[in-house]
Amino acid sequence: IEIAKLLGKKLNITVNYDCLQKNKNTEFMKDNFISANEKEQKLKGVFKIKDQNLKDKKILLFDDVCQTGSTLKEITKVLYNEGNVENVYALTITKTTTKKDSI
């Protein structure tokens, strides 16, 4: 949240931490070595938009760590399908790799 606040201030954009909510709990998946496919399945239907007008807005998603991209992908789907947003952009600070991803 602190990084998003700084980014919002620097870019002079509104930062909203409260437009999405998880409608069911999920297990902590960051350190669990599951496939991207499995993670996508576990995240299906997890997020919903709170009562906010996002129609035709441009959204910048900020994630400090991107492991498989599954969370960003699922949230993006929700924003387009339920929020009717104009565009969704994603910004991450780091991308994790597995041995399989390594060169």
C-alpha positions as CSV (number, residue, x, y, z in Angstrom):
1,I,0.0,0.0,0.0
2,E,2.8,2.4,0.8
3,I,4.4,2.0,-2.6
4,A,1.0,2.5,-4.3
5,K,0.6,5.7,-2.3
6,L,3.9,7.0,-3.4
7,L,3.3,6.1,-7.0
8,G,-0.1,7.8,-6.9
9,K,1.4,10.9,-5.5
10,K,4.2,10.9,-8.1
11,L,1.8,10.3,-11.0
12,N,-0.9,12.6,-9.5
13,I,-3.5,9.9,-9.7
14,T,-6.1,8.8,-7.3
15,V,-5.3,5.5,-5.5
16,N,-8.2,3.4,-4.5
17,Y,-7.6,0.4,-2.3
18,D,-11.2,-0.4,-1.8
19,C,-12.9,-1.1,-5.2
20,L,-12.4,-4.9,-5.1
21,Q,-13.1,-7.4,-2.4
22,K,-12.4,-11.1,-2.1
23,N,-15.7,-12.9,-1.7
24,K,-14.1,-16.1,-0.5
25,N,-10.9,-16.9,1.3
26,T,-8.0,-18.6,-0.5
27,E,-5.0,-20.4,0.9
28,F,-1.7,-18.5,0.8
29,M,-0.3,-19.4,-2.5
30,K,2.8,-17.2,-2.8
31,D,5.3,-19.8,-1.4
32,N,3.3,-22.8,-2.4
33,F,4.8,-24.2,-5.6
34,I,1.6,-24.7,-7.6
35,S,1.3,-24.4,-11.4
36,A,-0.2,-21.2,-13.0
37,N,-3.1,-23.3,-14.2
38,E,-3.9,-24.6,-10.7
39,K,-3.6,-21.1,-9.3
40,E,-5.9,-19.7,-11.9
41,Q,-8.5,-22.4,-11.0
42,K,-8.2,-21.5,-7.3
43,L,-8.7,-17.8,-8.0
44,K,-11.8,-18.1,-10.3
45,G,-14.7,-16.2,-8.8
46,V,-12.7,-15.0,-5.8
47,F,-12.9,-11.2,-6.6
48,K,-15.8,-9.0,-7.0
49,I,-16.3,-5.2,-7.4
50,K,-17.6,-3.3,-4.5
51,D,-20.4,-0.8,-5.1
52,Q,-18.4,1.7,-7.1
53,N,-18.7,3.3,-10.5
54,L,-15.8,2.1,-12.5
55,K,-17.5,2.4,-15.9
56,D,-15.2,3.8,-18.6
57,K,-12.3,4.4,-16.2
58,K,-8.7,3.6,-16.9
59,I,-7.4,1.3,-14.1
60,L,-3.7,0.8,-13.1
61,L,-3.3,-2.4,-11.0
62,F,-0.2,-2.5,-8.8
63,D,1.2,-5.7,-7.5
64,D,4.5,-5.8,-5.7
65,V,5.3,-9.4,-6.7
66,C,4.0,-11.2,-9.7
67,Q,4.6,-15.0,-9.5
68,T,2.3,-16.4,-12.2
69,G,0.2,-13.4,-13.2
70,S,-2.9,-15.4,-12.2
71,T,-4.2,-12.8,-9.7
72,L,-3.7,-9.9,-12.1
73,K,-5.4,-11.9,-14.9
74,E,-8.4,-12.7,-12.7
75,I,-8.8,-9.2,-11.4
76,T,-8.5,-7.8,-14.9
77,K,-11.3,-10.1,-16.1
78,V,-13.6,-8.9,-13.2
79,L,-12.8,-5.3,-14.0
80,Y,-13.7,-5.6,-17.6
81,N,-16.7,-7.9,-17.2
82,E,-18.3,-6.4,-14.1
83,G,-16.8,-2.9,-13.9
84,N,-17.1,-2.1,-17.6
85,V,-13.8,-0.3,-17.4
86,E,-12.2,1.3,-20.4
87,N,-8.6,-0.1,-19.9
88,V,-6.7,-2.1,-17.4
89,Y,-2.9,-1.7,-17.0
90,A,-0.7,-3.7,-14.7
91,L,2.5,-2.7,-12.9
92,T,4.7,-5.0,-10.9
93,I,8.0,-4.4,-9.2
94,T,9.3,-8.0,-9.5
95,K,8.6,-11.2,-11.2
96,T,9.5,-14.4,-9.5
97,T,10.9,-17.4,-11.4
98,T,11.1,-21.1,-10.9
99,K,13.8,-23.4,-12.0
100,K,11.7,-24.2,-15.0
101,D,11.6,-20.5,-15.9
102,S,15.3,-20.0,-15.3
103,I,17.8,-19.7,-18.1
